[in-house]
Amino acid sequence: MRGWQSLWADERLDEVAMDTHRLLLPRVILAALTATVIGGALGLSFALTWLSALLACEGLARLVTRRFSPGVPGSFALRAGFVLAALPINITWAWLAATLWLSTTADLKLTAVAIWAGQIVYTQNFRHQPWTLIAVSGVAPLTSLILFPFFFYGAQGTGPDTARWGLLIVALSTINTMIANRAAARRMDELTHRLREERERALEATRAKSTFIAVTSHELRTPMNGLLGMAHALSRSDLNETQREQVGLMIRSGDSLMQLLNDVLDLSRIEAGKVELVPEPFNLEDAVHDILNAWRDVAVLKNIKLTTRFDPEVPTWILGDVLRVRQVLTNLISNALKFTVTGGVDLQVYSPRPAVDGQHAIFFAVRDTGPGVPPEAAGRVFESFTQADDTISRSHGGAGLGLTISRALARQMGGDLTLAPSESGACFVLSIRAPGAEPQMPADLVRGSEPCMTSVRILMAEDNTINQLVVRAMLEATGLSLTVVDNGQQALEAMARGGFDCVLMDINMPVMDGITALQAIRSGTAGDPNLPVIALTASTMAGDRERFLNLGFSDHLGKPVKPAALIQAIERAISPDGSGRNALHDAA
């Protein structure tokens, strides 16, 4: 019984069944043409009888094959029914060929041979399938090619004998070819199976890597939130100059570590194809100047000129992901300042006119007077964990991820990042494609006056003692009233007593997690269901922000969070125009 069922275990029987169902119309047209042709030789009555019998067999097969569905494995009974339903179709064609052979018109024997040969050719489609399907489709024509020439052909002589043995050779060659094809198909099946196993192992490794990165990111961000948060709080206290410099070094070192962590996360997102752009209207010239202003102190400290040229053809307002544009330009300018000892760094922004299909091609050329990139290293600078020279990482630091990520982001924005020829130093050219946008009213004019922070009461649900101290230290200078609880259940109990304007909610907590607590808040069981709730969490993988917002959080901030970003998020959340939903992503 087990051997009988194994005949129907091949899932590709389902594919043949669905093809048989889909290709019914071409087969019916072919049968109708065949009936028309043979009607003149065998008579209209026989042609109609044969066509009716064939259509009845096709109808039976149609009833069976319509139950097969893509992606749904066929059952043992369904596959057996399909094979048995194919048998009458093949017998009907073999009957037609036998009738033609036995006709009194000798020339019709060639037509019979053509039909048997056509059946054999059609059988080759099933070389991957069980022998049962091959037998159903191939036994009748192959047997006919052997039996009819030897037992139902009375002609004698060299010509008829040669024809008999020639057809026998054709039948034997066909059988040999079928066996060889099936062996080749079996080898192909084994290779395909191994490739599928390799693909599954690769996918499993990718999933394991993503899980490792997610867990590592979460576990690193929690202690880094404590380190950087307390360092920021310490920097606002009364310190002497030496102590302030030491605290500043702590903050810069922590920021460097977080930048490396963010680069690894970005690289993981890019490899998984999960980087999502968030286009919005923004002032391109203002964005460029903001980036340069952020690096002017570094340039002044190194006595390096930092200049910009903004061609008049460049549109002032465009629709694009301003955060990603800032990320790439910041990386390019940071690299240029890092490797430039004397001279300057120049940023030129230009755009050819006119726009194509409403899309402006915008170019950002960052030139420096540093050592440049050796010709032999030009092809390696965009590779992950690679720098132009092994001594660079020792002299200037860096993991060699910035350019890899920047090029991937540039290509996702419709452009590219290339290394252009330069007489001195290096010249990296970023290009993007973006449509123009209507000028937007400044956010401060839209929002109006900010709420009085001294009258704002904040509730924070956080189980980590260090993170509690960090947030308290960040907010104590603002006059905000902060109440801290250890889990979601305590947060609901505190909210039931009322008086809070905003909630900072961690996600992973004992007793009741943040998501469960949010659901209770939005259901109205803890007071105002519309109270702003900000997810303050170390979960910052691709899609986390969107997932939390879709769950009903007013905002999402990733740890470690900076004081200014936290205060701004609270201001946006409690502002009357509801702009808190547009908070910064991953404030770290």
JOLINCOR-V857893 format. One record per residue. N is the residue number from 0. PHI is phi in whole degrees, -180 to 180 (none if undefined). Layout:
n->N phi->PHI
n->N phi->PHI
This chain:
n->0 phi->none
n->1 phi->-64
n->2 phi->-65
n->3 phi->-65
n->4 phi->-70
n->5 phi->-65
n->6 phi->-64
n->7 phi->-110
n->8 phi->-84
n->9 phi->-76
n->10 phi->-68
n->11 phi->-73
n->12 phi->-58
n->13 phi->-65
n->14 phi->-64
n->15 phi->-64
n->16 phi->-62
n->17 phi->-69
n->18 phi->-65
n->19 phi->-61
n->20 phi->-67
n->21 phi->-71
n->22 phi->-98
n->23 phi->-62
n->24 phi->-60
n->25 phi->-59
n->26 phi->-69
n->27 phi->-65
n->28 phi->-63
n->29 phi->-62
n->30 phi->-64
n->31 phi->-64
n->32 phi->-65
n->33 phi->-62
n->34 phi->-61
n->35 phi->-64
n->36 phi->-69
n->37 phi->-79
n->38 phi->-60
n->39 phi->-73
n->40 phi->-93
n->41 phi->-106
n->42 phi->102
n->43 phi->-65
n->44 phi->-62
n->45 phi->-66
n->46 phi->-61
n->47 phi->-68
n->48 phi->-63
n->49 phi->-63
n->50 phi->-64
n->51 phi->-64
n->52 phi->-63
n->53 phi->-66
n->54 phi->-64
n->55 phi->-64
n->56 phi->-65
n->57 phi->-64
n->58 phi->-63
n->59 phi->-62
n->60 phi->-64
n->61 phi->-63
n->62 phi->-63
n->63 phi->-77
n->64 phi->-73
n->65 phi->-68
n->66 phi->-87
n->67 phi->-84
n->68 phi->-132
n->69 phi->-60
n->70 phi->81
n->71 phi->-114
n->72 phi->-61
n->73 phi->-76
n->74 phi->-79
n->75 phi->-57
n->76 phi->-66
n->77 phi->-68
n->78 phi->-68
n->79 phi->-63
n->80 phi->-63
n->81 phi->-65
n->82 phi->-63
n->83 phi->-68
n->84 phi->-71
n->85 phi->-76
n->86 phi->-62
n->87 phi->-61
n->88 phi->-63
n->89 phi->-68
n->90 phi->-65
n->91 phi->-64
n->92 phi->-67
n->93 phi->-65
n->94 phi->-61
n->95 phi->-62
n->96 phi->-64
n->97 phi->-64
n->98 phi->-63
n->99 phi->-65
n->100 phi->-66
n->101 phi->-82
n->102 phi->-65
n->103 phi->-70
n->104 phi->-88
n->105 phi->-63
n->106 phi->-66
n->107 phi->-74
n->108 phi->-62
n->109 phi->-65
n->110 phi->-65
n->111 phi->-62
n->112 phi->-61
n->113 phi->-62
n->114 phi->-67
n->115 phi->-61
n->116 phi->-63
n->117 phi->-63
n->118 phi->-63
n->119 phi->-66
n->120 phi->-61
n->121 phi->-63
n->122 phi->-62
n->123 phi->-63
n->124 phi->-66
n->125 phi->-106
n->126 phi->-68
n->127 phi->-84
n->128 phi->-94
n->129 phi->-59
n->130 phi->-62
n->131 phi->-61
n->132 phi->-70
n->133 phi->-66
n->134 phi->-64
n->135 phi->-60
n->136 phi->-89
n->137 phi->-110
n->138 phi->-65
n->139 phi->-60
n->140 phi->-67
n->141 phi->-66
n->142 phi->-63
n->143 phi->-64
n->144 phi->-64
n->145 phi->-92
n->146 phi->-72
n->147 phi->-65
n->148 phi->-65
n->149 phi->-90
n->150 phi->-116
n->151 phi->-127
n->152 phi->-142
n->153 phi->-82
n->154 phi->-65
n->155 phi->-123
n->156 phi->122
n->157 phi->-63
n->158 phi->-63
n->159 phi->-61
n->160 phi->-64
n->161 phi->-62
n->162 phi->-63
n->163 phi->-59
n->164 phi->-69
n->165 phi->-64
n->166 phi->-68
n->167 phi->-63
n->168 phi->-63
n->169 phi->-61
n->170 phi->-64
n->171 phi->-67
n->172 phi->-63
n->173 phi->-64
n->174 phi->-62
n->175 phi->-62
n->176 phi->-66
n->177 phi->-62
n->178 phi->-64
n->179 phi->-65
n->180 phi->-63
n->181 phi->-68
n->182 phi->-65
n->183 phi->-64
n->184 phi->-64
n->185 phi->-65
n->186 phi->-64
n->187 phi->-65
n->188 phi->-62
n->189 phi->-64
n->190 phi->-64
n->191 phi->-63
n->192 phi->-63
n->193 phi->-65
n->194 phi->-64
n->195 phi->-64
n->196 phi->-65
n->197 phi->-63
n->198 phi->-64
n->199 phi->-65
n->200 phi->-66
n->201 phi->-64
n->202 phi->-65
n->203 phi->-65
n->204 phi->-65
n->205 phi->-65
n->206 phi->-65
n->207 phi->-65
n->208 phi->-65
n->209 phi->-62
n->210 phi->-64
n->211 phi->-61
n->212 phi->-65
n->213 phi->-63
n->214 phi->-66
n->215 phi->-62
n->216 phi->-59
n->217 phi->-64
n->218 phi->-70
n->219 phi->-77
n->220 phi->-68
n->221 phi->-64
n->222 phi->-69
n->223 phi->-66
n->224 phi->-62
n->225 phi->-68
n->226 phi->-63
n->227 phi->-70
n->228 phi->-62
n->229 phi->-70
n->230 phi->-65
n->231 phi->-64
n->232 phi->-64
n->233 phi->-66
n->234 phi->-67
n->235 phi->-93
n->236 phi->-91
n->237 phi->-76
n->238 phi->-127
n->239 phi->-80
n->240 phi->-63
n->241 phi->-65
n->242 phi->-65
n->243 phi->-64
n->244 phi->-66
n->245 phi->-67
n->246 phi->-66
n->247 phi->-61
n->248 phi->-65
n->249 phi->-60
n->250 phi->-65
n->251 phi->-65
n->252 phi->-66
n->253 phi->-63
n->254 phi->-64
n->255 phi->-64
n->256 phi->-64
n->257 phi->-68
n->258 phi->-64
n->259 phi->-63
n->260 phi->-62
n->261 phi->-66
n->262 phi->-64
n->263 phi->-64
n->264 phi->-63
n->265 phi->-62
n->266 phi->-62
n->267 phi->-63
n->268 phi->-64
n->269 phi->-65
n->270 phi->-62
n->271 phi->-86
n->272 phi->68
n->273 phi->-111
n->274 phi->-79
n->275 phi->-109
n->276 phi->-83
n->277 phi->-121
n->278 phi->-71
n->279 phi->-154
n->280 phi->-67
n->281 phi->-151
n->282 phi->-82
n->283 phi->-64
n->284 phi->-66
n->285 phi->-64
n->286 phi->-62
n->287 phi->-64
n->288 phi->-67
n->289 phi->-63
n->290 phi->-65
n->291 phi->-64
n->292 phi->-62
n->293 phi->-67
n->294 phi->-108
n->295 phi->-67
n->296 phi->-63
n->297 phi->-64
n->298 phi->-64
n->299 phi->-65
n->300 phi->-62
n->301 phi->-91
n->302 phi->58
n->303 phi->-118
n->304 phi->-76
n->305 phi->-123
n->306 phi->-122
n->307 phi->-143
n->308 phi->-131
n->309 phi->-116
n->310 phi->-65
n->311 phi->-66
n->312 phi->-74
n->313 phi->-74
n->314 phi->-65
n->315 phi->-72
n->316 phi->-113
n->317 phi->-133
n->318 phi->-105
n->319 phi->-165
n->320 phi->-90
n->321 phi->-65
n->322 phi->-66
n->323 phi->-73
n->324 phi->-63
n->325 phi->-61
n->326 phi->-61
n->327 phi->-69
n->328 phi->-64
n->329 phi->-62
n->330 phi->-65
n->331 phi->-66
n->332 phi->-70
n->333 phi->-60
n->334 phi->-63
n->335 phi->-62
n->336 phi->-69
n->337 phi->-64
n->338 phi->-95
n->339 phi->-98
n->340 phi->-100
n->341 phi->-133
n->342 phi->104
n->343 phi->-167
n->344 phi->-125
n->345 phi->-123
n->346 phi->-115
n->347 phi->-112
n->348 phi->-114
n->349 phi->-145
n->350 phi->-151
n->351 phi->-70
n->352 phi->-111
n->353 phi->-87
n->354 phi->-71
n->355 phi->-107
n->356 phi->55
n->357 phi->78
n->358 phi->-105
n->359 phi->-87
n->360 phi->-90
n->361 phi->-115
n->362 phi->-117
n->363 phi->-123
n->364 phi->-103
n->365 phi->-107
n->366 phi->-113
n->367 phi->-135
n->368 phi->-110
n->369 phi->-81
n->370 phi->-70
n->371 phi->79
n->372 phi->-113
n->373 phi->-59
n->374 phi->-55
n->375 phi->-72
n->376 phi->-104
n->377 phi->-61
n->378 phi->-83
n->379 phi->-102
n->380 phi->-66
n->381 phi->-97
n->382 phi->-86
n->383 phi->-65
n->384 phi->57
n->385 phi->-129
n->386 phi->-128
n->387 phi->-61
n->388 phi->-144
n->389 phi->-63
n->390 phi->-79
n->391 phi->-66
n->392 phi->-63
n->393 phi->-78
n->394 phi->-84
n->395 phi->-119
n->396 phi->81
n->397 phi->104
n->398 phi->-102
n->399 phi->78
n->400 phi->-104
n->401 phi->-58
n->402 phi->-69
n->403 phi->-61
n->404 phi->-67
n->405 phi->-62
n->406 phi->-65
n->407 phi->-63
n->408 phi->-68
n->409 phi->-61
n->410 phi->-68
n->411 phi->-70
n->412 phi->-88
n->413 phi->87
n->414 phi->-126
n->415 phi->-164
n->416 phi->-129
n->417 phi->-129
n->418 phi->-100
n->419 phi->-91
n->420 phi->-61
n->421 phi->-148
n->422 phi->-68
n->423 phi->-142
n->424 phi->71
n->425 phi->-119
n->426 phi->-136
n->427 phi->-102
n->428 phi->-117
n->429 phi->-96
n->430 phi->-127
n->431 phi->-137
n->432 phi->-123
n->433 phi->-153
n->434 phi->-78
n->435 phi->-69
n->436 phi->-138
n->437 phi->-75
n->438 phi->-58
n->439 phi->-107
n->440 phi->-72
n->441 phi->-54
n->442 phi->-61
n->443 phi->-69
n->444 phi->-75
n->445 phi->-69
n->446 phi->-79
n->447 phi->81
n->448 phi->-71
n->449 phi->-76
n->450 phi->-67
n->451 phi->-74
n->452 phi->-72
n->453 phi->-70
n->454 phi->-100
n->455 phi->-91
n->456 phi->-109
n->457 phi->-115
n->458 phi->-111
n->459 phi->-121
n->460 phi->-105
n->461 phi->-155
n->462 phi->-91
n->463 phi->-89
n->464 phi->-62
n->465 phi->-64
n->466 phi->-65
n->467 phi->-61
n->468 phi->-65
n->469 phi->-64
n->470 phi->-64
n->471 phi->-62
n->472 phi->-67
n->473 phi->-68
n->474 phi->-97
n->475 phi->-65
n->476 phi->-77
n->477 phi->-89
n->478 phi->88
n->479 phi->-66
n->480 phi->-94
n->481 phi->-115
n->482 phi->-113
n->483 phi->-116
n->484 phi->-127
n->485 phi->-96
n->486 phi->-158
n->487 phi->-66
n->488 phi->-63
n->489 phi->-66
n->490 phi->-64
n->491 phi->-64
n->492 phi->-66
n->493 phi->-68
n->494 phi->-67
n->495 phi->-62
n->496 phi->-80
n->497 phi->81
n->498 phi->99
n->499 phi->-102
n->500 phi->-102
n->501 phi->-161
n->502 phi->-123
n->503 phi->-100
n->504 phi->-120
n->505 phi->-74
n->506 phi->-96
n->507 phi->-94
n->508 phi->-140
n->509 phi->-72
n->510 phi->69
n->511 phi->-146
n->512 phi->-78
n->513 phi->-67
n->514 phi->-68
n->515 phi->-63
n->516 phi->-63
n->517 phi->-62
n->518 phi->-60
n->519 phi->-67
n->520 phi->-64
n->521 phi->-69
n->522 phi->-81
n->523 phi->89
n->524 phi->-78
n->525 phi->-123
n->526 phi->111
n->527 phi->-66
n->528 phi->-73
n->529 phi->-98
n->530 phi->-61
n->531 phi->-61
n->532 phi->-126
n->533 phi->-102
n->534 phi->-78
n->535 phi->-110
n->536 phi->-144
n->537 phi->-87
n->538 phi->-82
n->539 phi->-133
n->540 phi->-73
n->541 phi->-58
n->542 phi->90
n->543 phi->-65
n->544 phi->-59
n->545 phi->-62
n->546 phi->-63
n->547 phi->-68
n->548 phi->-65
n->549 phi->-67
n->550 phi->-73
n->551 phi->121
n->552 phi->-68
n->553 phi->-76
n->554 phi->-163
n->555 phi->-140
n->556 phi->-124
n->557 phi->-93
n->558 phi->-81
n->559 phi->-76
n->560 phi->-103
n->561 phi->-90
n->562 phi->-56
n->563 phi->-63
n->564 phi->-66
n->565 phi->-66
n->566 phi->-65
n->567 phi->-64
n->568 phi->-65
n->569 phi->-65
n->570 phi->-61
n->571 phi->-67
n->572 phi->-67
n->573 phi->-96
n->574 phi->-68
n->575 phi->-67
n->576 phi->-87
n->577 phi->71
n->578 phi->-75
n->579 phi->-63
n->580 phi->-73
n->581 phi->-105
n->582 phi->-70
n->583 phi->-65
n->584 phi->-94
n->585 phi->55
n->586 phi->-62
n->587 phi->-64
